[in-house]
Amino acid sequence: MKKILLIFLAVFVGLIVIIFSFATLEKTSEVQSYYNIPDSLREQVRLYTQGMESVQIAKKCVELTADLLKFSRQEDLNNHQANCVGYAKICASLCNYAFRVNHINASAKHVRGYVSCLGVNLCSIAAALCPESMANFVKDHDFVEIQTEGRSIYIDPSIYDLTGRMMLRVR
């Protein structure tokens, strides 16, 4: 029995790794949000992103956001707890501040969409499989869109915090 459980666990972990290896972010709408960055965090962002280009800044802001927050179903930014909405809100604000202080022509937007794997909307599957009380929580996903040099780059600080995997998609 223990051997079967270990095999099942290994297969399950393998499937999760495969899914996230092929996962992409799909935008459906923009979200109007703003986070007032505390002065101490502004200084950190300024120092950590000095001399970087836009994609490097975006990655660093994903890391800073993940360091700042702990994932929670309920958002409470004053206590550093957030779901994907709070992660996207803070990360977009950090990116925009870093772009401004580094004189980079780029902008970050908080956007809403879903996580897709091989064309399948994983959020809608999760919503269908979850109890009704959780379905609204997982039906979509918030992340950040960076506009730079005529292209869009999608980044996801909450998935980075949960998995350690930097999701970055260039469109």
GROMACS elastic network, one bead per residue, 0.5 to 0.9 nm:
[ bonds ]
;  ai    aj funct       b0    kb
    1     4     6  0.51682   500
    1     5     6  0.62941   500
    1     6     6  0.87284   500
    2     5     6  0.51106   500
    2     6     6  0.62584   500
    2     7     6  0.87058   500
    3     6     6  0.51126   500
    3     7     6  0.62169   500
    3     8     6  0.86075   500
    4     7     6  0.50826   500
    4     8     6  0.60981   500
    4     9     6  0.85301   500
    5     8     6  0.50561   500
    5     9     6  0.60826   500
    5    10     6  0.85787   500
    6     9     6  0.50228   500
    6    10     6  0.61040   500
    6    11     6  0.85937   500
    7    10     6  0.50899   500
    7    11     6  0.61664   500
    7    12     6  0.85297   500
    8    11     6  0.51559   500
    8    12     6  0.60645   500
    8    13     6  0.86044   500
    9    12     6  0.50266   500
    9    13     6  0.61040   500
    9    14     6  0.84372   500
   10    13     6  0.51941   500
   10    14     6  0.60314   500
   10    15     6  0.86125   500
   11    15     6  0.61574   500
   11    16     6  0.86873   500
   12    15     6  0.51457   500
   12    16     6  0.63346   500
   12    17     6  0.87320   500
   13    16     6  0.51063   500
   13    17     6  0.62426   500
   13    18     6  0.86612   500
   14    17     6  0.51232   500
   14    18     6  0.62057   500
   14    19     6  0.86141   500
   15    18     6  0.50333   500
   15    19     6  0.60380   500
   15    20     6  0.85883   500
   16    19     6  0.50794   500
   16    20     6  0.61823   500
   16    21     6  0.84489   500
   17    20     6  0.53018   500
   17    21     6  0.60200   500
   17    22     6  0.88216   500
   18    22     6  0.64951   500
   18    23     6  0.85140   500
   19    22     6  0.54571   500
   19    23     6  0.58744   500
   19   117     6  0.62795   500
   19   118     6  0.86110   500
   20    24     6  0.81724   500
   20   117     6  0.76466   500
   20   165     6  0.83488   500
   20   167     6  0.88849   500
   21    24     6  0.87560   500
   21   117     6  0.86560   500
   22   116     6  0.82494   500
   22   117     6  0.55906   500
   22   118     6  0.65881   500
   23   115     6  0.64780   500
   23   116     6  0.54176   500
   23   118     6  0.71679   500
   23   119     6  0.89396   500
   23   122     6  0.88884   500
   23   167     6  0.82385   500
   24   114     6  0.84953   500
   24   115     6  0.57570   500
   24   116     6  0.51763   500
   24   117     6  0.62627   500
   24   118     6  0.83322   500
   24   119     6  0.87984   500
   24   154     6  0.89346   500
   24   167     6  0.74184   500
   24   168     6  0.80791   500
   24   169     6  0.68108   500
   25   113     6  0.71765   500
   25   114     6  0.59885   500
   25   116     6  0.60635   500
   25   117     6  0.88124   500
   25   141     6  0.87813   500
   25   143     6  0.81949   500
   25   154     6  0.68323   500
   25   155     6  0.81252   500
   25   156     6  0.82766   500
   25   167     6  0.80148   500
   25   168     6  0.82784   500
   25   169     6  0.70191   500
   26   112     6  0.83191   500
   26   113     6  0.53826   500
   26   114     6  0.53795   500
   26   115     6  0.62706   500
   26   116     6  0.67521   500
   26   121     6  0.88106   500
   26   154     6  0.84903   500
   27    30     6  0.79865   500
   27   111     6  0.65891   500
   27   112     6  0.58071   500
   27   114     6  0.67190   500
   27   141     6  0.89949   500
   27   142     6  0.87039   500
   27   143     6  0.85822   500
   27   145     6  0.85270   500
   27   154     6  0.85354   500
   28   111     6  0.76291   500
   28   112     6  0.58665   500
   28   114     6  0.77216   500
   29   111     6  0.58047   500
   29   112     6  0.52469   500
   29   113     6  0.65552   500
   30   109     6  0.71453   500
   30   110     6  0.62521   500
   30   112     6  0.59934   500
   30   113     6  0.87742   500
   30   145     6  0.89910   500
   31    89     6  0.88374   500
   31   109     6  0.75476   500
   31   110     6  0.54178   500
   31   111     6  0.51840   500
   31   112     6  0.66157   500
   31   142     6  0.85953   500
   32    89     6  0.88691   500
   32   109     6  0.81443   500
   32   110     6  0.69847   500
   32   111     6  0.83655   500
   33    89     6  0.59834   500
   33    90     6  0.89492   500
   33    92     6  0.88583   500
   33    93     6  0.87271   500
   33   109     6  0.84646   500
   33   110     6  0.68044   500
   34    89     6  0.62126   500
   34    90     6  0.75558   500
   34    92     6  0.82103   500
   34    93     6  0.64828   500
   34   110     6  0.88027   500
   35    86     6  0.89434   500
   35    89     6  0.62778   500
   35    90     6  0.56810   500
   35    91     6  0.88883   500
   35    92     6  0.84874   500
   35    93     6  0.59181   500
   35    94     6  0.84904   500
   36    90     6  0.84993   500
   36    93     6  0.77376   500
   37    40     6  0.83196   500
   37    41     6  0.63850   500
   37    42     6  0.62554   500
   37    90     6  0.80418   500
   37    93     6  0.73981   500
   37    94     6  0.73806   500
   37    97     6  0.86685   500
   38    41     6  0.53849   500
   38    42     6  0.62567   500
   38    43     6  0.88894   500
   39    43     6  0.63383   500
   39    44     6  0.87449   500
   40    43     6  0.53008   500
   40    44     6  0.64717   500
   40    45     6  0.88677   500
   41    45     6  0.61572   500
   41    46     6  0.85161   500
   41    94     6  0.87688   500
   42    45     6  0.51550   500
   42    46     6  0.60993   500
   42    47     6  0.86247   500
   42    94     6  0.79446   500
   42    97     6  0.77044   500
   42    98     6  0.84580   500
   43    46     6  0.50575   500
   43    47     6  0.61456   500
   43    48     6  0.85088   500
   44    47     6  0.52352   500
   44    48     6  0.59524   500
   44    49     6  0.84221   500
   44    64     6  0.89718   500
   45    48     6  0.52037   500
   45    49     6  0.59131   500
   45    50     6  0.82310   500
   45    60     6  0.85480   500
   45    61     6  0.76125   500
   45    64     6  0.80663   500
   45    94     6  0.71134   500
   45    95     6  0.86816   500
   45    97     6  0.79106   500
   45    98     6  0.62980   500
   46    49     6  0.55753   500
   46    50     6  0.59596   500
   46    97     6  0.82181   500
   46    98     6  0.62302   500
   46   101     6  0.67635   500
   46   102     6  0.79130   500
   47    50     6  0.54812   500
   48    51     6  0.89108   500
   48    52     6  0.87242   500
   48    57     6  0.86058   500
   48    60     6  0.75793   500
   49    52     6  0.54808   500
   49    53     6  0.84109   500
   49    56     6  0.78943   500
   49    57     6  0.57718   500
   49    60     6  0.71170   500
   49    61     6  0.84499   500
   49    98     6  0.65590   500
   49    99     6  0.88077   500
   49   102     6  0.76667   500
   50    53     6  0.89510   500
   50    57     6  0.87514   500
   50    98     6  0.82581   500
   50   101     6  0.83071   500
   50   102     6  0.64737   500
   51   102     6  0.68115   500
   52    55     6  0.81509   500
   52    56     6  0.58310   500
   52    57     6  0.59472   500
   52   102     6  0.76751   500
   53    56     6  0.54978   500
   53    57     6  0.61137   500
   53    58     6  0.87409   500
   53    99     6  0.85814   500
   53   102     6  0.83963   500
   53   104     6  0.73892   500
   54    57     6  0.50552   500
   54    58     6  0.61703   500
   54    59     6  0.87348   500
   54    95     6  0.86596   500
   54    98     6  0.88897   500
   54    99     6  0.70696   500
   54   104     6  0.69084   500
   54   105     6  0.83692   500
   54   106     6  0.69256   500
   54   146     6  0.85011   500
   54   148     6  0.71974   500
   55    58     6  0.50226   500
   55    59     6  0.62739   500
   55    60     6  0.86115   500
   55   146     6  0.85535   500
   55   148     6  0.87240   500
   55   153     6  0.82728   500
   56    59     6  0.51899   500
   56    60     6  0.61598   500
   56    61     6  0.86033   500
   57    60     6  0.50666   500
   57    61     6  0.60824   500
   57    62     6  0.85959   500
   57    95     6  0.67367   500
   57    98     6  0.69127   500
   57    99     6  0.75586   500
   58    61     6  0.51392   500
   58    62     6  0.62557   500
   58    63     6  0.87709   500
   58    91     6  0.82940   500
   58    92     6  0.87193   500
   58    94     6  0.86707   500
   58    95     6  0.59409   500
   58    98     6  0.87182   500
   58   108     6  0.87088   500
   58   146     6  0.77484   500
   58   155     6  0.75782   500
   59    62     6  0.50820   500
   59    63     6  0.63984   500
   59    64     6  0.87250   500
   59   155     6  0.78791   500
   59   157     6  0.88576   500
   59   166     6  0.77529   500
   59   168     6  0.86028   500
   60    63     6  0.50766   500
   60    64     6  0.61641   500
   60    65     6  0.85820   500
   60    95     6  0.86969   500
   61    65     6  0.59664   500
   61    66     6  0.84522   500
   61    90     6  0.89722   500
   61    91     6  0.59279   500
   61    92     6  0.82621   500
   61    94     6  0.60779   500
   61    95     6  0.59599   500
   61    98     6  0.83283   500
   61   157     6  0.82967   500
   62    65     6  0.51705   500
   62    66     6  0.62042   500
   62    67     6  0.86453   500
   62    87     6  0.86487   500
   62    91     6  0.61076   500
   62    94     6  0.87995   500
   62    95     6  0.86038   500
   62   155     6  0.75977   500
   62   156     6  0.71325   500
   62   158     6  0.83789   500
   62   160     6  0.74185   500
   62   161     6  0.84982   500
   62   166     6  0.82377   500
   63    66     6  0.51148   500
   63    67     6  0.61549   500
   63    68     6  0.85992   500
   63   157     6  0.72219   500
   63   160     6  0.77999   500
   63   161     6  0.79145   500
   63   166     6  0.89993   500
   64    67     6  0.50299   500
   64    68     6  0.61057   500
   64    69     6  0.87357   500
   64    91     6  0.80368   500
   64    94     6  0.85562   500
   64   157     6  0.89270   500
   65    68     6  0.50397   500
   65    69     6  0.61939   500
   65    87     6  0.65744   500
   65    88     6  0.87113   500
   65    90     6  0.66968   500
   65    91     6  0.57343   500
   65    94     6  0.81252   500
   65   157     6  0.65601   500
   65   158     6  0.84212   500
   65   161     6  0.83922   500
   66    69     6  0.54229   500
   66    70     6  0.72910   500
   66    71     6  0.87464   500
   66    87     6  0.76698   500
   66    91     6  0.88675   500
   66   157     6  0.61797   500
   66   158     6  0.69335   500
   66   160     6  0.71346   500
   66   161     6  0.50298   500
   66   162     6  0.86539   500
   67    70     6  0.78969   500
   67   161     6  0.79148   500
   68    80     6  0.64266   500
   68    81     6  0.87567   500
   69    72     6  0.89691   500
   69    77     6  0.78844   500
   69    79     6  0.84490   500
   69    81     6  0.54699   500
   69    82     6  0.65002   500
   69    86     6  0.87709   500
   69    87     6  0.74641   500
   69   161     6  0.84714   500
   70    79     6  0.89994   500
   70    80     6  0.61372   500
   70    82     6  0.63659   500
   70    83     6  0.83721   500
   70   161     6  0.80746   500
   71    74     6  0.86650   500
   71    75     6  0.85957   500
   71    80     6  0.86358   500
   71    81     6  0.58205   500
   71    82     6  0.52594   500
   71    83     6  0.55419   500
   71    84     6  0.79860   500
   71    87     6  0.85554   500
   71   158     6  0.73526   500
   71   161     6  0.77443   500
   71   162     6  0.75745   500
   72    75     6  0.65238   500
   72    76     6  0.84460   500
   72    81     6  0.55771   500
   72    82     6  0.51284   500
   72    83     6  0.53374   500
   72    84     6  0.88984   500
   73    81     6  0.84244   500
   73    82     6  0.68709   500
   73    83     6  0.55161   500
   73    84     6  0.88525   500
   73   137     6  0.79215   500
   74    81     6  0.72917   500
   74    82     6  0.63066   500
   74    83     6  0.66142   500
   75    79     6  0.88890   500
   75    80     6  0.83732   500
   75    81     6  0.55998   500
   75    83     6  0.58963   500
   75    84     6  0.89967   500
   75    85     6  0.80547   500
   75    86     6  0.65729   500
   76    79     6  0.55816   500
   76    80     6  0.63069   500
   76    82     6  0.59532   500
   76    86     6  0.84076   500
   77    81     6  0.53949   500
   77    82     6  0.62235   500
   77    86     6  0.71697   500
   78    81     6  0.75883   500
   79    82     6  0.88449   500
   81    86     6  0.80986   500
   82    85     6  0.71259   500
   82    87     6  0.62941   500
   82   158     6  0.87871   500
   83    86     6  0.55880   500
   83    87     6  0.63696   500
   83    88     6  0.87819   500
   83   142     6  0.88885   500
   83   158     6  0.72142   500
   84    87     6  0.50319   500
   84    88     6  0.60608   500
   84    89     6  0.85073   500
   84   141     6  0.65533   500
   84   142     6  0.53633   500
   84   143     6  0.68721   500
   84   156     6  0.84168   500
   84   157     6  0.77937   500
   84   158     6  0.54084   500
   84   159     6  0.81410   500
   85    88     6  0.53205   500
   85    89     6  0.61694   500
   85    90     6  0.87510   500
   85   110     6  0.82825   500
   85   111     6  0.89996   500
   85   112     6  0.85532   500
   85   141     6  0.77126   500
   85   142     6  0.53672   500
   85   143     6  0.74437   500
   85   158     6  0.87121   500
   86    90     6  0.61221   500
   86    91     6  0.83798   500
   86   142     6  0.85913   500
   86   158     6  0.87899   500
   87    90     6  0.54289   500
   87    91     6  0.59735   500
   87    92     6  0.84923   500
   87   142     6  0.81227   500
   87   143     6  0.75584   500
   87   144     6  0.89548   500
   87   156     6  0.82179   500
   87   157     6  0.59802   500
   87   158     6  0.57689   500
   88    91     6  0.51627   500
   88    92     6  0.59501   500
   88    93     6  0.84991   500
   88   109     6  0.83703   500
   88   110     6  0.55311   500
   88   111     6  0.76219   500
   88   142     6  0.60680   500
   88   144     6  0.55875   500
   88   155     6  0.89237   500
   88   156     6  0.72770   500
   88   157     6  0.67101   500
   88   158     6  0.75879   500
   89    92     6  0.54974   500
   89    93     6  0.63938   500
   89    94     6  0.88048   500
   89   109     6  0.82886   500
   89   110     6  0.58055   500
   89   111     6  0.89603   500
   89   142     6  0.87210   500
   89   143     6  0.82558   500
   89   144     6  0.80551   500
   90    93     6  0.51747   500
   90    94     6  0.61490   500
   90    95     6  0.86013   500
   90   110     6  0.88101   500
   91    94     6  0.50687   500
   91    95     6  0.60796   500
   91    96     6  0.85854   500
   91   108     6  0.84402   500
   91   110     6  0.82459   500
   91   143     6  0.86081   500
   91   144     6  0.72079   500
   91   156     6  0.87556   500
   91   157     6  0.69944   500
   92    95     6  0.51136   500
   92    96     6  0.61596   500
   92    97     6  0.86136   500
   92   107     6  0.83263   500
   92   108     6  0.50645   500
   92   109     6  0.56443   500
   92   110     6  0.58800   500
   92   143     6  0.86072   500
   92   144     6  0.60261   500
   92   145     6  0.79326   500
   92   146     6  0.82594   500
   93    96     6  0.51826   500
   93    97     6  0.61831   500
   93    98     6  0.86107   500
   93   108     6  0.73583   500
   93   109     6  0.82244   500
   93   110     6  0.86603   500
   94    97     6  0.51685   500
   94    98     6  0.61254   500
   94    99     6  0.85733   500
   94   108     6  0.87722   500
   95    98     6  0.50866   500
   95    99     6  0.60491   500
   95   100     6  0.85389   500
   95   106     6  0.89093   500
   95   107     6  0.74594   500
   95   108     6  0.61281   500
   95   146     6  0.84074   500
   96    99     6  0.51029   500
   96   100     6  0.61644   500
   96   101     6  0.87644   500
   96   106     6  0.76575   500
   96   107     6  0.56992   500
   96   108     6  0.56965   500
   96   109     6  0.85319   500
   97   100     6  0.51242   500
   97   101     6  0.62862   500
   97   102     6  0.85565   500
   98   101     6  0.53034   500
   98   102     6  0.60038   500
   98   103     6  0.83803   500
   98   104     6  0.83099   500
   99   102     6  0.52352   500
   99   103     6  0.59353   500
   99   105     6  0.69608   500
   99   106     6  0.62897   500
   99   107     6  0.71779   500
   99   108     6  0.88700   500
  100   103     6  0.51153   500
  100   104     6  0.62699   500
  100   105     6  0.79545   500
  100   106     6  0.84019   500
  100   107     6  0.88666   500
  101   104     6  0.78824   500
  103   106     6  0.89301   500
  104   107     6  0.87115   500
  104   148     6  0.87457   500
  105   147     6  0.87320   500
  105   148     6  0.66799   500
  105   149     6  0.77969   500
  106   146     6  0.69209   500
  106   147     6  0.55032   500
  106   149     6  0.74495   500
  107   145     6  0.82213   500
  107   146     6  0.56473   500
  107   147     6  0.52748   500
  107   148     6  0.68306   500
  108   144     6  0.65310   500
  108   145     6  0.55614   500
  108   147     6  0.63391   500
  108   148     6  0.88895   500
  109   143     6  0.85371   500
  109   144     6  0.56049   500
  109   145     6  0.51579   500
  109   146     6  0.64707   500
  109   147     6  0.81791   500
  110   142     6  0.70546   500
  110   143     6  0.60513   500
  110   145     6  0.64674   500
  111   141     6  0.85240   500
  111   142     6  0.56551   500
  111   143     6  0.55489   500
  111   144     6  0.56502   500
  111   145     6  0.64609   500
  112   140     6  0.69436   500
  112   141     6  0.56558   500
  112   143     6  0.63233   500
  112   144     6  0.82934   500
  113   123     6  0.89177   500
  113   140     6  0.56625   500
  113   141     6  0.52874   500
  113   142     6  0.62172   500
  113   143     6  0.78008   500
  114   121     6  0.64689   500
  114   122     6  0.71199   500
  114   123     6  0.57887   500
  114   124     6  0.82029   500
  114   139     6  0.79168   500
  114   140     6  0.50653   500
  114   142     6  0.75525   500
  114   143     6  0.89680   500
  115   120     6  0.83526   500
  115   121     6  0.60743   500
  115   122     6  0.55889   500
  115   123     6  0.61553   500
  115   140     6  0.79165   500
  115   141     6  0.69429   500
  116   119     6  0.57067   500
  116   120     6  0.52086   500
  116   122     6  0.54587   500
  116   123     6  0.77560   500
  117   120     6  0.51844   500
  117   121     6  0.67714   500
  117   122     6  0.67781   500
  118   121     6  0.86846   500
  120   123     6  0.89238   500
  120   124     6  0.87463   500
  120   125     6  0.84660   500
  121   124     6  0.56633   500
  121   125     6  0.66888   500
  121   126     6  0.89351   500
  122   125     6  0.50680   500
  122   126     6  0.60997   500
  122   127     6  0.85622   500
  122   139     6  0.88093   500
  122   140     6  0.89571   500
  123   126     6  0.50572   500
  123   127     6  0.60934   500
  123   128     6  0.86036   500
  123   138     6  0.58041   500
  123   139     6  0.50545   500
  123   140     6  0.55254   500
  123   141     6  0.72694   500
  124   127     6  0.50040   500
  124   128     6  0.61701   500
  124   129     6  0.86590   500
  124   135     6  0.86950   500
  124   138     6  0.76542   500
  124   139     6  0.54343   500
  124   140     6  0.73553   500
  125   128     6  0.51238   500
  125   129     6  0.62356   500
  125   130     6  0.86121   500
  125   139     6  0.82694   500
  126   129     6  0.51393   500
  126   130     6  0.59464   500
  126   135     6  0.73693   500
  126   138     6  0.63626   500
  126   139     6  0.71116   500
  127   130     6  0.53334   500
  127   131     6  0.79662   500
  127   132     6  0.80004   500
  127   134     6  0.72398   500
  127   136     6  0.69412   500
  127   137     6  0.78732   500
  127   138     6  0.55340   500
  127   139     6  0.51052   500
  127   140     6  0.85860   500
  128   131     6  0.80612   500
  128   132     6  0.83974   500
  128   135     6  0.68265   500
  128   139     6  0.84578   500
  129   132     6  0.88021   500
  129   135     6  0.79552   500
  130   133     6  0.78521   500
  130   134     6  0.58679   500
  130   135     6  0.56121   500
  130   138     6  0.83435   500
  131   134     6  0.55059   500
  131   135     6  0.62909   500
  132   135     6  0.50968   500
  132   136     6  0.75555   500
  133   136     6  0.70588   500
  133   137     6  0.80408   500
  134   137     6  0.52341   500
  134   138     6  0.66388   500
  134   139     6  0.87496   500
  135   138     6  0.54924   500
  135   139     6  0.59292   500
  136   139     6  0.53646   500
  136   140     6  0.80377   500
  137   140     6  0.74665   500
  137   141     6  0.87189   500
  138   141     6  0.69728   500
  142   156     6  0.79160   500
  142   158     6  0.86582   500
  143   154     6  0.71812   500
  143   155     6  0.62457   500
  143   157     6  0.70228   500
  143   158     6  0.77678   500
  144   153     6  0.81510   500
  144   154     6  0.56619   500
  144   155     6  0.52913   500
  144   156     6  0.61947   500
  144   157     6  0.80411   500
  145   152     6  0.63603   500
  145   153     6  0.55687   500
  145   155     6  0.64658   500
  145   156     6  0.88893   500
  146   151     6  0.80955   500
  146   152     6  0.55123   500
  146   154     6  0.62809   500
  146   155     6  0.77574   500
  147   150     6  0.68754   500
  147   151     6  0.58259   500
  147   153     6  0.65532   500
  148   151     6  0.55156   500
  148   152     6  0.65019   500
  148   153     6  0.78352   500
  149   152     6  0.84116   500
  151   170     6  0.70987   500
  151   171     6  0.60732   500
  152   169     6  0.81721   500
  152   170     6  0.58385   500
  152   171     6  0.51237   500
  153   168     6  0.66622   500
  153   169     6  0.54380   500
  153   171     6  0.61022   500
  154   167     6  0.76450   500
  154   168     6  0.54542   500
  154   170     6  0.64314   500
  154   171     6  0.79403   500
  155   160     6  0.89240   500
  155   166     6  0.75048   500
  155   167     6  0.55799   500
  155   169     6  0.67308   500
  156   159     6  0.57081   500
  156   160     6  0.63014   500
  156   161     6  0.88285   500
  156   166     6  0.71926   500
  156   167     6  0.56824   500
  156   168     6  0.71223   500
  157   161     6  0.61291   500
  157   162     6  0.86809   500
  157   166     6  0.78058   500
  157   167     6  0.81036   500
  158   161     6  0.50477   500
  158   162     6  0.62012   500
  158   163     6  0.85395   500
  159   162     6  0.50320   500
  159   163     6  0.58077   500
  159   164     6  0.73780   500
  159   165     6  0.69834   500
  159   166     6  0.76262   500
  159   167     6  0.73347   500
  160   163     6  0.53467   500
  160   166     6  0.52360   500
  160   167     6  0.68517   500
  161   164     6  0.56644   500
  161   165     6  0.78716   500
  161   166     6  0.88457   500
  162   165     6  0.81688   500
  163   166     6  0.84092   500
